[in-house]
Amino acid sequence: MPAERIHRIDIGWQDLFKPILGLKTAPENDPLINQIAIRKETLPIILVPGIMGSRLKRASGGDKTWDPDANWFMLSRFGLPHVDAKDRKNMLVGESSHRTGHLSVDPDNAEVPEPGRDRGWGTVAWQHYGSLLGALAGHEWPATLDVCFDLPVYAFGYNWTDSSHASGRALADYIDRVIDEQGRIQPCRQVILVTHSMGGLVARSACKLHGAESKVLGVLHGAQPAFGAPAAYQRIKHGFRELDGSLWDWLCHPIRKISDTLTERVLGDEGPEVTLLMAHMPGGLELLPTRAYRTNEGRAEWLHYRGRHGHSLDLPRRGDPYDEIYCAKEAPFRLIDPRWLGATSAGEYDQMKAGQWGDYIENLKVAKQFHVSLGHYSHPETYQFYGTALETPDRIEIGCQKFSGRQLFDLQYLEGKHFFEFRDAHNQVIDTDRDMYLDDPAAFEIPNRWHTESIWAYAVSPPTGSGDGTVPDASGRALAARPSFYDKGPNGTVSIDADDENDHARTHDRIFNTATARHITIKVIENLCKAKIRRETGA
């Protein structure tokens, strides 16, 4: 019997949706096989993590500085009792303020499986993103997509202490490298971006400010603070400790409470500790509410302040939170207490140099300029989802309580719960480290003059808004998004609530570990691929 002959026909994937020309027939005694070779296109998927989700090291020397997957390292460098705010700052920022080039991304993570190490998986926190990366890499895509596209999975770690403008430039360069790398194998023109939290700002920066839009097929934003989050203000001012923690909360949510307590130890449970870090990080300041931020009720005024004589303010009154709140130096509602910049003990407060405030203002200017440049931009092919129905500060309320005479003794039991600042009858800030010894009840003393005078204690009220514990609903759904396949929220945006995931799972930093988020991600990628087929073939 004669050997079969092979007639090879090379076509692009777009030709699959047209009549295939060049097919040949042959008589039965001279068999012929038409072999159709399809030139597929590569569409790399790139994960862009949130703040603190990238592993970092010193650019000079290569010493590890941030590794969320190394629990003992994180605890020993950031969380043990002997580690103070200055130690944390030196690890992440250095002895002065932010300096470009101080840190770089650390790609060496032994927990990452070998196939992913060449695709950036080691640059991100495996405990937060490993399940998503593995699910995407191992997913069996529908046959219609599989015959047209290869979908390799990458991750992009970045220096989250730096401005998202700089990180966006680095992402744009990374997109070029990935396209070039895959393009040497088969056609590759665009990528798909999947972002978490701050990673959404970085992706938008890459697309709008650094020319990457045409190289991006589409974007999925998860839990992005599109126009900032009041939680950033609250944590800088008050620390990561809870405002209303109770025994009942611990009994109801023990796992979440243990995790939150570890976060407090690492990042700082008091305002001075967090301030010393975040004031020197442009990236952290870029998470503050922008001019475009609105509360869940649609109000531009997101900060309510009630003063000592009953007067109140709703800020920003003129629509400028940078000038009215973030640059304020004396008012109790100020973001930054100047005493907390560069100081690690009470004695250093008096010696604080003006340059430290100037460093903060320069970092704030970088953040403001980034907000202005980014504006309301979203990629033309944008999808988004967010967690909801958890207590989240969509607005901040600050009030004060008056104490007089012997009532002052009660303060030793109150400090460390709600109050972040104390002022005397002359509106002068009381330095609690020195004057009242509130951090050490055993050494509690009250200067004689306060037995007859009054003091005012200022507090941030517990949050009452809805969101994922960090990003409120309004900011998570703020961008113009395409109609979604799974439309539970407004504007085609997906909300993940208690019907989808439990309270612990859908919190801000854990949301991509949920089956719901993975399902959304896979369906969005399928939608983007199908839309590409329709555009290029008319099928």
TORDRENVEX-842524 format. One line per field, with one value per residue (C-alpha): residue number from 1; x, y, z. Coordinates in nm, 3 decimals. Layout:
// TORDRENVEX-842524
pos <- (NUM;...);
x <- (X;...);
y <- (Y;...);
z <- (Z;...);
***
This chain:
// TORDRENVEX-842524
pos <- (1;2;3;4;5;6;7;8;9;10;11;12;13;14;15;16;17;18;19;20;21;22;23;24;25;26;27;28;29;30;31;32;33;34;35;36;37;38;39;40;41;42;43;44;45;46;47;48;49;50;51;52;53;54;55;56;57;58;59;60;61;62;63;64;65;66;67;68;69;70;71;72;73;74;75;76;77;78;79;80;81;82;83;84;85;86;87;88;89;90;91;92;93;94;95;96;97;98;99;100;101;102;103;104;105;106;107;108;109;110;111;112;113;114;115;116;117;118;119;120;121;122;123;124;125;126;127;128;129;130;131;132;133;134;135;136;137;138;139;140;141;142;143;144;145;146;147;148;149;150;151;152;153;154;155;156;157;158;159;160;161;162;163;164;165;166;167;168;169;170;171;172;173;174;175;176;177;178;179;180;181;182;183;184;185;186;187;188;189;190;191;192;193;194;195;196;197;198;199;200;201;202;203;204;205;206;207;208;209;210;211;212;213;214;215;216;217;218;219;220;221;222;223;224;225;226;227;228;229;230;231;232;233;234;235;236;237;238;239;240;241;242;243;244;245;246;247;248;249;250;251;252;253;254;255;256;257;258;259;260;261;262;263;264;265;266;267;268;269;270;271;272;273;274;275;276;277;278;279;280;281;282;283;284;285;286;287;288;289;290;291;292;293;294;295;296;297;298;299;300;301;302;303;304;305;306;307;308;309;310;311;312;313;314;315;316;317;318;319;320;321;322;323;324;325;326;327;328;329;330;331;332;333;334;335;336;337;338;339;340;341;342;343;344;345;346;347;348;349;350;351;352;353;354;355;356;357;358;359;360;361;362;363;364;365;366;367;368;369;370;371;372;373;374;375;376;377;378;379;380;381;382;383;384;385;386;387;388;389;390;391;392;393;394;395;396;397;398;399;400;401;402;403;404;405;406;407;408;409;410;411;412;413;414;415;416;417;418;419;420;421;422;423;424;425;426;427;428;429;430;431;432;433;434;435;436;437;438;439;440;441;442;443;444;445;446;447;448;449;450;451;452;453;454;455;456;457;458;459;460;461;462;463;464;465;466;467;468;469;470;471;472;473;474;475;476;477;478;479;480;481;482;483;484;485;486;487;488;489;490;491;492;493;494;495;496;497;498;499;500;501;502;503;504;505;506;507;508;509;510;511;512;513;514;515;516;517;518;519;520;521;522;523;524;525;526;527;528;529;530;531;532;533;534;535;536;537;538;539);
x <- (0.000;0.150;0.266;0.044;0.145;0.127;-0.001;0.078;-0.123;0.001;-0.267;-0.301;-0.552;-0.774;-0.814;-0.986;-1.302;-1.296;-1.314;-0.972;-0.825;-0.573;-0.717;-0.641;-0.809;-0.649;-0.765;-0.806;-0.503;-0.284;-0.383;-0.319;-0.349;-0.419;-0.225;-0.334;-0.067;-0.212;0.003;-0.124;-0.075;0.065;-0.126;0.083;-0.107;0.081;-0.014;0.061;0.037;-0.071;0.134;0.362;0.293;0.637;0.957;1.230;1.603;1.871;1.989;2.339;2.454;2.135;2.030;1.668;1.442;1.084;0.966;0.605;0.664;0.943;0.750;1.047;1.239;0.944;0.887;1.254;1.308;0.976;0.770;0.974;0.948;1.304;1.239;1.136;0.996;1.340;1.458;1.160;1.220;1.588;1.497;1.252;1.350;1.697;1.822;1.675;1.366;1.276;1.557;1.509;1.734;1.754;1.556;1.511;1.287;1.405;1.316;1.470;1.192;1.252;0.878;0.805;0.789;1.062;0.850;0.743;1.085;1.171;0.838;0.865;0.663;0.936;0.902;0.559;0.428;0.352;0.109;-0.115;-0.079;0.054;-0.290;-0.398;-0.079;-0.101;-0.469;-0.414;-0.109;-0.287;-0.625;-0.766;-0.897;-1.197;-1.100;-1.193;-0.940;-0.680;-0.650;-0.597;-0.389;-0.117;-0.163;0.163;0.142;0.387;0.415;0.558;0.700;0.787;0.924;0.600;0.777;0.845;0.589;0.347;0.464;0.810;0.661;0.438;0.743;0.904;0.587;0.578;0.938;0.850;0.559;0.800;1.042;0.770;0.632;0.982;1.060;0.741;0.752;1.068;0.864;0.540;0.340;0.290;0.154;-0.036;-0.063;-0.348;-0.299;-0.450;-0.399;-0.455;-0.497;-0.206;-0.115;-0.414;-0.254;0.072;-0.105;-0.299;0.026;0.197;-0.091;-0.157;0.173;0.424;0.263;0.165;-0.209;-0.188;0.018;-0.246;-0.548;-0.739;-0.715;-0.885;-0.858;-0.924;-0.983;-0.821;-0.843;-0.904;-0.932;-0.767;-0.898;-0.957;-0.808;-0.466;-0.530;-0.659;-0.359;-0.101;-0.268;-0.379;-0.176;-0.296;-0.461;-0.836;-1.058;-1.329;-1.174;-1.367;-1.366;-1.673;-1.481;-1.203;-1.451;-1.630;-1.324;-1.019;-0.813;-0.865;-0.786;-0.458;-0.357;-0.449;-0.245;0.062;0.010;0.004;0.333;0.502;0.373;0.309;0.006;0.056;0.041;0.404;0.531;0.326;0.390;0.764;0.733;0.454;0.552;0.878;0.716;0.559;0.391;0.215;0.097;-0.053;-0.314;-0.464;-0.799;-0.754;-0.956;-1.182;-1.259;-1.622;-1.775;-2.016;-2.293;-2.127;-1.996;-1.667;-1.622;-1.486;-1.342;-1.577;-1.406;-1.578;-1.373;-1.357;-1.622;-1.877;-1.785;-1.743;-1.584;-1.646;-1.331;-1.209;-1.425;-1.256;-1.198;-0.824;-0.730;-0.359;-0.370;-0.657;-0.566;-0.232;-0.032;-0.201;0.058;-0.131;-0.497;-0.589;-0.717;-0.375;-0.245;0.110;0.216;0.552;0.686;0.662;0.887;1.232;1.184;1.210;1.185;1.035;1.371;1.414;1.084;1.232;1.531;1.335;1.477;1.263;1.415;1.218;0.888;1.026;1.102;0.742;0.607;0.825;0.692;0.339;0.399;0.507;0.186;-0.032;0.129;0.073;-0.293;-0.337;-0.158;-0.357;-0.693;-0.998;-0.813;-0.902;-0.795;-1.066;-1.103;-1.138;-1.308;-1.306;-1.424;-1.414;-1.502;-1.798;-2.013;-1.719;-1.679;-1.458;-1.381;-1.537;-1.527;-1.338;-1.494;-1.275;-1.413;-1.282;-1.367;-1.299;-1.140;-1.096;-0.931;-0.932;-1.082;-0.733;-0.644;-0.884;-0.670;-0.422;-0.693;-0.812;-0.485;-0.409;-0.772;-0.926;-0.731;-0.446;-0.377;-0.420;-0.428;-0.437;-0.659;-0.426;-0.462;-0.102;-0.027;0.053;0.346;0.213;0.553;0.696;0.424;0.168;0.351;0.041;0.237;0.345;0.060;0.302;0.488;0.168;0.203;-0.002;0.167;0.008;-0.133;-0.358;-0.537;-0.719;-0.706;-0.888;-0.748;-0.910;-0.854;-0.905;-1.030;-1.107;-1.448;-1.477;-1.564;-1.925;-1.895;-1.896;-1.597;-1.329;-1.189;-0.951;-1.101;-1.458;-1.719;-1.716;-1.344;-1.343;-1.609;-1.511;-1.362;-1.561;-1.573;-1.714;-2.042;-1.958;-2.055;-2.138;-2.317;-2.389;-2.276;-2.329;-2.162;-2.086;-1.858;-1.849;-1.890;-1.789;-2.010;-2.108;-2.302;-1.974;-1.703;-1.680;-1.567;-1.211;-1.161;-1.285;-1.074;-0.853;-0.522;-0.668;-0.928;-0.725;-0.697;-1.070;-1.237;-1.467;-1.177;-1.014;-1.343;-1.383;-1.025;-1.062;-1.394;-1.256;-0.958;-1.197;-1.413;-1.111;-0.993;-1.339;-1.372;-1.036;-1.157;-1.474;-1.284;-1.026;-1.246;-1.604;-1.696);
y <- (0.000;0.338;0.560;0.847;1.182;1.496;1.822;2.094;2.415;2.696;2.934;3.198;3.139;3.405;3.182;2.916;3.125;3.140;2.877;2.711;2.739;2.501;2.170;1.883;1.558;1.237;0.900;0.614;0.433;0.741;0.864;1.224;1.390;1.763;1.875;2.218;2.394;2.681;2.976;3.056;3.391;3.430;3.644;3.655;3.709;3.936;3.959;4.296;4.261;4.510;4.718;4.501;4.208;4.221;4.083;4.345;4.359;4.624;4.734;4.763;4.436;4.241;4.195;4.089;4.365;4.244;3.887;3.814;3.441;3.426;3.450;3.441;3.695;3.935;3.893;3.935;4.240;4.415;4.261;4.176;4.410;4.541;4.654;5.019;5.251;5.372;5.014;4.949;5.271;5.196;4.857;4.992;5.353;5.412;5.665;5.966;5.982;5.790;5.756;5.600;5.299;5.215;4.892;4.646;4.345;4.010;3.725;3.439;3.252;2.883;2.819;2.899;2.599;2.586;2.670;3.000;3.126;3.248;3.429;3.649;3.436;3.462;3.840;3.830;3.703;3.336;3.307;3.573;3.501;3.146;2.985;3.227;3.187;2.809;2.806;3.021;2.825;2.491;2.594;2.410;2.689;2.626;2.459;2.765;2.973;2.700;2.653;3.026;3.142;3.039;3.205;3.187;3.334;3.595;3.807;4.155;4.249;4.615;4.850;4.956;5.217;5.416;5.619;5.426;5.654;5.495;5.146;5.205;5.282;4.959;4.764;4.916;4.803;4.457;4.429;4.507;4.239;3.975;4.052;4.038;3.709;3.538;3.698;3.505;3.184;3.286;3.608;3.812;4.163;4.219;4.108;4.078;4.248;4.116;4.361;4.369;4.686;4.926;4.716;4.874;5.218;5.078;4.921;5.239;5.433;5.200;5.233;5.607;5.762;5.525;5.428;5.067;5.092;4.955;4.660;4.560;4.363;4.429;4.472;4.314;4.523;4.350;4.561;4.870;5.195;5.380;5.719;5.630;5.500;5.678;5.369;5.498;5.821;5.630;5.396;5.671;5.872;5.596;5.287;4.942;4.859;4.819;5.101;4.878;4.539;4.334;3.988;3.905;3.989;3.754;3.475;3.524;3.571;3.418;3.350;3.700;3.855;3.663;3.766;4.130;4.127;4.005;4.286;4.536;4.399;4.417;4.754;4.933;4.947;5.316;5.628;5.733;5.396;5.397;5.769;5.721;5.467;5.601;5.969;5.872;5.649;5.816;5.486;5.472;5.833;5.762;5.544;5.848;5.984;6.199;6.501;6.262;6.044;6.016;5.837;5.549;5.810;6.017;6.302;6.478;6.561;6.243;6.379;6.502;6.686;6.792;7.036;7.111;7.385;7.194;7.340;7.095;7.081;6.861;6.832;6.888;7.201;7.329;6.989;6.988;6.725;6.787;7.147;7.122;6.794;6.644;6.968;7.081;7.110;7.219;7.109;6.781;6.644;6.682;6.369;6.399;6.501;6.674;6.531;6.182;6.244;6.106;6.064;5.742;5.877;6.172;6.343;6.352;6.534;6.861;6.824;6.752;6.941;7.128;6.916;6.612;6.792;6.911;6.551;6.456;6.750;6.651;6.295;6.432;6.647;6.334;6.159;6.457;6.490;6.122;6.152;6.450;6.279;5.957;6.129;5.915;5.709;5.345;5.116;5.084;4.713;4.727;4.487;4.520;4.348;4.436;4.293;4.438;4.423;4.441;4.740;4.982;5.353;5.525;5.842;5.945;6.093;6.265;6.395;6.496;6.427;6.661;6.541;6.753;6.720;6.369;6.232;6.247;5.933;5.742;5.823;5.550;5.300;5.486;5.565;5.304;5.236;5.526;5.841;5.954;6.300;6.502;6.882;7.113;7.414;7.628;7.393;7.275;6.912;6.706;6.474;6.156;5.987;6.242;6.442;6.178;5.845;5.686;5.406;5.284;5.285;5.189;5.516;5.715;6.071;6.385;6.726;6.942;7.199;6.940;6.868;7.196;7.228;7.035;6.839;6.721;6.375;6.326;6.003;5.842;5.675;5.310;5.264;5.219;5.206;4.905;4.762;4.496;4.636;4.869;4.984;5.117;5.018;5.357;5.347;4.979;5.035;5.390;5.330;5.304;4.928;4.711;4.525;4.214;3.850;3.837;4.159;4.195;4.555;4.884;4.969;4.607;4.572;4.252;4.270;3.979;3.961;3.716;3.502;3.436;3.419;3.439;3.750;3.628;3.526;3.839;4.090;4.317;4.132;3.779;3.822;3.669;3.347;3.292;3.062;3.351;3.577;3.297;3.230;3.599;3.620;3.317;3.438;3.787;3.638;3.423;3.727;3.928;3.647;3.596;3.969;3.964;3.680;3.872;4.191;4.025;3.773;3.895;3.551);
z <- (0.000;-0.090;0.194;0.294;0.165;0.383;0.242;0.496;0.506;0.732;0.854;1.121;1.400;1.243;0.933;1.142;1.122;0.739;0.467;0.451;0.105;-0.053;0.066;-0.174;-0.252;-0.379;-0.513;-0.270;-0.402;-0.345;0.006;0.102;0.440;0.465;0.769;0.895;1.102;1.306;1.399;1.747;1.920;2.269;2.519;2.839;3.163;3.405;3.774;3.938;4.320;4.584;4.828;5.041;4.805;4.637;4.789;4.826;4.893;4.925;4.583;4.724;4.873;4.806;5.170;5.206;5.344;5.288;5.244;5.350;5.295;5.555;5.882;6.119;5.911;5.914;6.286;6.377;6.154;6.213;6.492;6.802;7.103;7.067;6.706;6.707;6.440;6.337;6.277;6.049;5.861;5.808;5.664;5.408;5.347;5.485;5.736;5.556;5.334;5.020;4.769;4.427;4.390;4.761;4.714;4.430;4.374;4.511;4.270;4.470;4.647;4.712;4.757;4.392;4.156;3.896;3.585;3.739;3.846;3.498;3.479;3.787;4.026;4.287;4.302;4.469;4.803;4.741;5.034;4.878;4.507;4.471;4.447;4.173;3.971;3.995;3.902;3.593;3.479;3.517;3.382;3.081;2.862;2.631;2.303;2.100;2.293;2.328;1.954;1.903;2.199;2.441;2.781;2.983;3.333;3.462;3.776;3.816;4.155;4.210;4.475;4.644;4.859;4.541;4.348;4.128;3.847;3.865;3.915;3.612;3.402;3.522;3.437;3.085;3.035;3.169;2.924;2.639;2.759;2.792;2.445;2.299;2.477;2.365;2.021;1.941;1.965;1.799;1.741;2.060;2.047;2.372;2.733;2.985;3.324;3.648;3.934;4.307;4.513;4.452;4.149;3.978;4.012;3.873;3.574;3.497;3.526;3.276;3.029;3.049;3.152;2.989;2.659;2.732;2.657;2.301;2.426;2.681;2.560;2.880;3.256;3.556;3.874;4.205;4.519;4.367;4.566;4.240;4.408;4.738;5.070;5.405;5.571;5.460;5.653;5.956;5.972;5.934;6.206;6.439;6.352;6.245;6.578;6.568;6.686;6.831;6.903;7.157;7.310;7.102;6.784;6.890;6.960;6.626;6.405;6.581;6.264;6.126;6.466;6.499;6.147;6.214;6.536;6.346;6.093;6.380;6.512;6.171;6.047;6.373;6.600;6.685;6.472;6.533;6.408;6.088;6.026;6.034;5.754;5.534;5.541;5.374;5.107;4.803;4.719;5.056;5.033;4.691;4.863;5.039;4.913;4.604;4.494;4.304;4.607;4.714;5.011;4.962;4.978;4.707;4.924;4.854;5.226;5.378;5.705;5.980;6.265;6.588;6.794;7.163;7.167;6.966;6.628;6.343;6.000;5.700;5.494;5.233;5.205;4.890;4.733;4.807;5.069;5.010;5.129;5.377;5.549;5.446;5.470;5.793;6.069;6.383;6.369;6.541;6.209;6.044;5.877;6.010;6.359;6.295;6.622;6.476;6.177;6.229;6.603;6.799;7.155;7.334;7.365;6.989;6.930;7.052;6.821;6.503;6.208;5.960;5.685;5.798;5.743;5.409;5.309;5.382;5.181;4.884;4.900;4.922;4.613;4.425;4.531;4.438;4.096;4.032;4.128;3.896;3.607;3.641;3.688;3.607;3.346;3.290;3.009;2.740;2.824;3.202;3.440;3.819;4.135;4.503;4.844;5.027;5.343;5.588;5.822;5.631;5.674;5.374;5.584;5.897;6.210;6.467;6.794;7.135;7.497;7.788;8.112;8.424;8.765;8.909;8.587;8.446;8.634;8.408;8.105;8.188;8.099;7.791;7.611;7.352;7.264;7.076;7.157;6.935;7.078;7.397;7.428;7.728;7.793;7.582;7.284;7.325;7.246;7.555;7.497;7.654;7.648;7.889;8.061;8.150;8.120;7.972;7.808;8.152;8.408;8.687;8.633;8.579;8.707;8.666;8.683;8.950;8.709;8.545;8.874;8.818;8.441;8.172;7.884;7.562;7.421;7.045;6.896;6.561;6.562;6.451;6.083;5.978;5.597;5.367;5.181;5.220;5.545;5.358;5.029;5.053;4.798;4.627;4.547;4.452;4.186;4.086;3.742;3.423;3.361;3.086;3.143;3.339;3.287;3.660;3.733;4.103;4.138;3.956;3.623;3.542;3.842;4.047;4.424;4.646;4.955;5.228;4.980;4.795;5.062;5.441;5.627;5.669;5.307;5.135;5.328;5.124;5.131;5.105;4.836;4.551;4.751;4.714;4.463;4.365;4.269;4.069;3.891;3.807;3.681;3.453;3.312;3.242;3.056;2.853;2.776;2.661;2.435;2.285;2.223;2.043;1.821;1.736;1.655;1.433;1.253;1.277;1.404);
***
